[in-house]
Every structure is written in structure tokens, then in C-alpha cells.
């Protein structure tokens, strides 16, 4: 007679472990848009569309919105913090160009947010603020990628569109996060990150 043994390890922890492995193996193929010639002309419309068409950016912004929904009384601060961090990152990207490990940082960002959401749901107080801050800081690298892609002379047109689109995605994520349990949001975000790692968005 066969006996089946099921692991008691939480689903979120399994996904986080797999996510780390995927990031290490596949981050080199996930170009995260940096260094491409996709935005030879960066208009306001390009800025609006770019966070929506780049899966890595889309997942990250929705994920930070999910996190904001879990942070009672700090939702606006998380969203505004993410927007400011993205703006600062864009400036760094325009000034310094592509940095070593950029793709890995961008790929890892979705998993950092997934862990932060999971910890928030577990009420592990000693680590919540640190992880939440790390998640917001990781938005910096998404902004950095935008700054590398967009011609510096056209950032004045590109950035306002990008920030409007990013704000909309963050807000949408917060709305979804208030309706869906964190126990589903965290693994869903981790799985989405793995999918992006395989596809190389």
C-alpha cells in the first residue's frame, strides 16, 4: 500500500526558494529592457505605455500596490515612496547608464515584494518594516532601467507619462490587495516573477 508524504512547508516558502533559484539561473536572459533600442524616441505616450508593456515593471508595481494594501495607515506613504524612488532611479539611469547586475536586481525585486507581503500577513513585526522598505527601494532599479533606455533629452516628456502610469498601477494593486488575501497575493507574485524569469521580459 502506497503512502504519500506531503511537505508541511508553507507554499509561500516553497515559491520563495524556487524564486531565488530561478533568479540566479535565468536573470541573465531577462534583459529587463535595459540596453535595448526600443525607445529611440521617448514621448509622453511611450512613458505611459512602458510600465504597462514591460512585464517585470508591471508585476513589480502591482506587487508594491499589494504590499501597500497590507500596510494599514501607510498605503499612501508606500505608493508615494515608490514613485519618488522610481523618479530618483530614472535620474541615476540617465546620468550613469547601465550598471553591472541590473537585470538581477530587477528580477529579484518581485520576490522581495512577495516575501514582504507574506511576512506582513504573518505579522512578523521585527522584519516587516525592513522588508517593506527594501521592496520600495527595489523600485529604484526599475526607474534606473527607464533612465537608461530613454534618451536624456526626451526624459522631460517620458517621465511624466511613466509616473502617471506607475501611479495607476500602484493604486490598482492597492485596490486588488484590499480584496484578495495576502496568502494568495504572495505566491501569485512569486510565480509571476518566475514566469518573467523564464520568458525574459
C-alpha positions as CSV (number, residue, x, y, z in Angstrom):
1,X,0.0,0.0,0.0
2,X,1.4,3.4,-1.0
3,X,1.9,6.2,1.4
4,X,2.1,9.7,0.3
5,X,4.1,12.3,2.2
6,X,3.2,15.9,1.9
7,X,5.5,18.6,2.9
8,X,4.4,20.9,5.7
9,X,6.5,23.7,4.4
10,X,4.2,26.7,3.6
11,X,3.5,27.3,-0.1
12,X,4.9,30.8,0.1
13,X,8.3,29.5,1.4
14,X,8.5,26.9,-1.4
15,X,7.8,29.6,-4.0
16,X,10.4,31.9,-2.4
17,X,13.0,29.2,-2.6
18,X,12.2,28.4,-6.2
19,X,12.2,32.1,-7.0
20,X,15.7,32.5,-5.7
21,X,17.0,29.7,-7.8
22,X,15.2,31.0,-10.9
23,X,16.6,34.4,-10.4
24,X,20.1,33.1,-10.2
25,X,19.7,30.8,-13.3
26,X,17.6,33.0,-15.6
27,X,18.4,36.6,-14.7
28,X,21.0,36.8,-17.4
29,X,18.3,36.1,-20.1
30,X,15.8,38.5,-18.6
31,X,17.1,41.7,-20.1
32,X,14.5,43.9,-18.3
33,X,14.6,46.2,-21.3
34,X,17.9,47.7,-20.4
35,X,20.3,48.4,-23.3
36,X,17.6,48.0,-25.9
37,X,16.8,50.4,-28.7
38,X,13.0,50.2,-28.2
39,X,12.7,53.8,-27.2
40,X,14.7,55.7,-29.7
41,X,12.0,58.4,-29.4
42,X,10.7,58.7,-25.9
43,X,7.4,60.6,-25.8
44,X,4.8,61.1,-23.2
45,X,2.9,58.2,-24.8
46,X,5.9,56.0,-24.5
47,X,6.1,56.9,-20.8
48,X,2.5,55.9,-20.3
49,X,2.8,52.6,-22.2
50,X,6.2,51.4,-20.9
51,X,5.3,50.3,-17.4
52,X,2.3,48.5,-18.9
53,X,4.1,46.6,-21.6
54,X,7.2,45.6,-19.6
55,X,6.1,42.5,-17.6
56,X,8.8,43.0,-15.0
57,X,7.8,46.6,-14.3
58,X,4.1,45.7,-14.4
59,X,4.5,42.9,-11.8
60,X,6.7,45.0,-9.5
61,X,4.3,48.0,-9.5
62,X,1.2,45.9,-8.9
63,X,3.2,44.0,-6.2
64,X,4.1,47.2,-4.3
65,X,0.5,48.1,-4.5
66,X,-0.4,44.8,-3.0
67,X,2.0,45.5,-0.2
68,X,0.6,49.0,0.4
69,X,-2.8,47.4,0.9
70,X,-1.4,45.3,3.7
71,X,0.2,48.3,5.4
72,X,-2.6,49.8,7.5
73,X,-2.3,53.5,7.7
74,X,0.8,53.6,5.4
75,X,-0.8,53.0,2.0
76,X,-0.3,56.5,0.6
77,X,3.3,56.6,2.0
78,X,4.2,53.3,0.3
79,X,2.8,54.4,-3.0
80,X,4.4,57.9,-2.9
81,X,7.7,56.4,-1.7
82,X,7.7,54.0,-4.7
83,X,7.0,56.9,-7.2
84,X,9.8,59.0,-5.7
85,X,12.2,56.1,-5.7
86,X,11.4,55.4,-9.4
87,X,12.0,59.0,-10.3
88,X,15.3,59.0,-8.5
89,X,16.3,55.8,-10.2
90,X,15.4,57.2,-13.6
91,X,17.7,60.1,-12.9
92,X,20.5,57.8,-11.9
93,X,20.0,55.7,-15.0
94,X,20.1,58.8,-17.3
95,X,23.3,60.0,-15.6
96,X,25.3,56.8,-15.1
97,X,23.9,54.3,-17.7
98,X,23.6,50.6,-17.2
99,X,25.2,49.1,-14.1
100,X,26.5,45.6,-13.5
101,X,23.8,43.3,-12.1
102,X,20.9,45.5,-13.1
103,X,18.9,42.6,-14.6
104,X,19.4,40.5,-11.4
105,X,18.2,43.4,-9.2
106,X,15.1,43.8,-11.3
107,X,14.3,40.1,-11.4
108,X,14.9,39.9,-7.6
109,X,12.6,42.8,-6.9
110,X,9.3,40.9,-7.4
111,X,10.5,38.2,-4.9
112,X,11.4,40.8,-2.3
113,X,7.9,42.2,-2.5
114,X,6.4,38.7,-2.4
115,X,8.4,38.0,0.8
116,X,7.4,41.4,2.3
117,X,3.7,40.6,1.7
118,X,4.0,37.2,3.2
119,X,5.8,38.5,6.3
120,X,3.1,41.2,6.6
121,X,0.4,38.5,6.6
122,X,2.3,36.6,9.3
123,X,2.7,39.7,11.4
124,X,6.4,39.2,11.9
125,X,6.8,42.7,13.3
126,X,10.6,42.7,13.6
127,X,11.1,42.2,9.9
128,X,8.0,43.9,8.3
129,X,9.4,47.5,8.2
130,X,12.8,46.4,6.9
131,X,11.3,44.2,4.1
132,X,8.7,46.8,3.2
133,X,11.4,49.4,2.9
134,X,13.6,47.1,0.8
135,X,10.6,46.4,-1.5
136,X,10.2,50.2,-2.1
137,X,13.9,50.7,-2.6
138,X,13.9,47.9,-5.3
139,X,11.7,50.1,-7.4
140,X,14.8,52.3,-7.9
141,X,16.2,49.7,-10.3
142,X,13.1,49.7,-12.4
143,X,13.3,53.5,-12.7
144,X,17.0,53.1,-13.4
145,X,16.2,50.9,-16.4
146,X,13.8,53.5,-17.7
147,X,16.5,56.2,-17.4
148,X,19.0,54.0,-19.4
149,X,16.5,53.4,-22.2
150,X,15.1,56.9,-22.7
151,X,17.3,59.5,-24.5
152,X,18.2,62.1,-21.8
153,X,17.0,65.0,-23.9
154,X,13.5,63.4,-24.0
155,X,13.1,62.5,-20.4
156,X,11.1,65.6,-19.7
157,X,8.4,64.1,-21.9
158,X,8.9,60.5,-21.0
159,X,9.0,60.7,-17.2
160,X,5.6,62.4,-16.5
161,X,3.8,59.7,-18.6
162,X,5.8,56.9,-16.8
163,X,4.9,58.3,-13.3
164,X,1.2,58.6,-14.2
165,X,1.1,55.0,-15.5
166,X,3.1,53.8,-12.4
167,X,0.8,55.6,-10.0
168,X,-2.2,54.0,-11.7
169,X,-0.7,50.5,-11.4
170,X,0.3,51.1,-7.8
171,X,-3.2,52.2,-7.0
172,X,-4.7,49.3,-8.9
173,X,-2.5,46.9,-6.9
174,X,-3.7,48.5,-3.6
175,X,-7.3,48.1,-4.6
176,X,-6.8,44.4,-5.5
177,X,-4.7,43.9,-2.3
178,X,-7.7,45.1,-0.2
179,X,-9.9,42.5,-1.8
180,X,-7.6,39.5,-2.0
181,X,-5.9,37.7,0.9
182,X,-2.2,38.1,1.3
183,X,-1.8,34.3,1.4
184,X,-2.8,34.3,-2.3
185,X,-1.1,37.5,-3.3
186,X,2.4,36.5,-2.1
187,X,2.6,33.2,-4.0
188,X,0.9,34.7,-7.1
189,X,3.6,37.4,-7.2
190,X,6.4,34.9,-6.7
191,X,5.0,32.7,-9.5
192,X,4.7,35.7,-11.8
193,X,8.3,36.6,-11.1
194,X,9.4,33.0,-12.1
195,X,7.4,33.3,-15.3
196,X,9.1,36.6,-16.2
197,X,12.5,34.9,-15.4
198,X,11.7,32.1,-17.9
199,X,10.3,34.4,-20.6
200,X,13.0,37.1,-20.2
201,X,10.5,40.0,-20.3
